[in-house]
Every structure is written in structure tokens, then in C-alpha cells.
Amino acid sequence: MTESWPELDPVIHAQARLRVMVALSTLAPGDRLTFPRLQQLLDMTAGNLSTHLRKLEDAGYVEISKTHERRTPVTYVALTTAGRRAFEAYTEGLRALLGPKGEPP
């Protein structure tokens, strides 16, 4: 008997993007992080983080907003509702792959 394996979202599955999603999913809905804070948390270069954020933004999983505070540009990153749902589906898929008590199905 062949069981169907859950499909894991390839946008989220890349290690760097998975780390971004994990970090942002710990925030309450509507909360956001500054780009430098996210970069610091993930220990990523600005260019690498920007590249992965762009892919997540293109998928509709994160929202990037730019503003100024005291004449200084600030970039904020937040998980969208669609991003939160996609991450929940991704984690459910992982749990299904692991089966009960971490054993394969």
C-alpha cells in the first residue's frame, strides 16, 4: 500500500526562508520586525535576507513596508495572513511526514 506524502511548500522549504517564517510566526498577528532586527536574529547578510524576503513577498507570505522615523529610513517585515496559513499548513505537513511520536508514517 502506498501512502500519499504531503506536499511541502517549496517557497517555505528552502532553509533560509524557513528560518524567516519561523522567526516571523512567533510574532502576534499584525506585529512586525525591523529588517536589521530580523537580520540580527537570523545571522544573515543583508543581501541574502533581501533575496529570500523578495521570494516570500512574491508568494504573498510577507509584507515589507518602508517608512521614516526621525528622518531615518526603516524597513519593517511582517507575516501576512496568507503567510501564516501557509506556514501552518507547512508545519502540519511536516508532522504528517513524521507520524506519531516522530516515526515515519
GIHUGI-V252650 format. One record per residue. N is the residue number from 1. PSI is psi in radians with two decimals (NA if undefined). NEAR is the number of other ideal C-beta (glycine too) atoms within 8 Angstrom. Layout:
<<N,PSI,NEAR> <N,PSI,NEAR>>
This chain:
<<1,2.27,2> <2,2.16,3> <3,2.59,5> <4,2.22,4> <5,2.41,6> <6,2.53,8> <7,2.16,5> <8,2.35,10> <9,2.02,10> <10,-0.42,6> <11,-0.73,11> <12,-0.54,13> <13,-0.44,9> <14,2.36,10> <15,-0.83,5> <16,-0.73,11> <17,-0.60,13> <18,-0.73,10> <19,-0.71,10> <20,-0.82,15> <21,-0.71,15> <22,-0.83,8> <23,-0.80,11> <24,-0.51,14> <25,-0.30,9> <26,-0.25,5> <27,2.66,10> <28,2.59,4> <29,2.30,7> <30,-0.30,5> <31,2.83,7> <32,2.86,10> <33,2.64,13> <34,2.68,10> <35,-0.84,12> <36,-0.62,6> <37,-0.75,8> <38,-0.74,14> <39,-0.74,12> <40,-0.79,7> <41,-0.69,8> <42,-0.14,11> <43,0.92,5> <44,2.68,10> <45,2.75,6> <46,-0.74,8> <47,-0.75,6> <48,-0.80,9> <49,-0.75,15> <50,-0.76,8> <51,-0.80,8> <52,-0.62,13> <53,-0.66,12> <54,-0.74,8> <55,-0.71,11> <56,-0.64,14> <57,-0.74,11> <58,-0.56,6> <59,-0.14,9> <60,0.27,7> <61,-0.47,14> <62,2.72,13> <63,2.27,9> <64,2.19,9> <65,2.48,8> <66,2.40,7> <67,-3.09,7> <68,2.39,7> <69,2.06,6> <70,0.84,4> <71,0.19,4> <72,2.24,6> <73,2.40,6> <74,2.32,10> <75,2.23,9> <76,2.57,12> <77,2.31,13> <78,2.64,13> <79,2.34,13> <80,2.96,10> <81,-0.74,6> <82,-0.66,8> <83,-0.71,15> <84,-0.75,11> <85,-0.75,8> <86,-0.69,13> <87,-0.68,13> <88,-0.74,8> <89,-0.67,9> <90,-0.83,13> <91,-0.61,8> <92,-0.69,9> <93,-0.72,12> <94,-0.76,9> <95,-0.70,7> <96,-0.66,9> <97,-0.66,11> <98,-0.48,8> <99,-3.07,9> <100,2.40,4> <101,0.55,4> <102,0.16,5> <103,2.45,7> <104,2.62,5> <105,NA,7>>
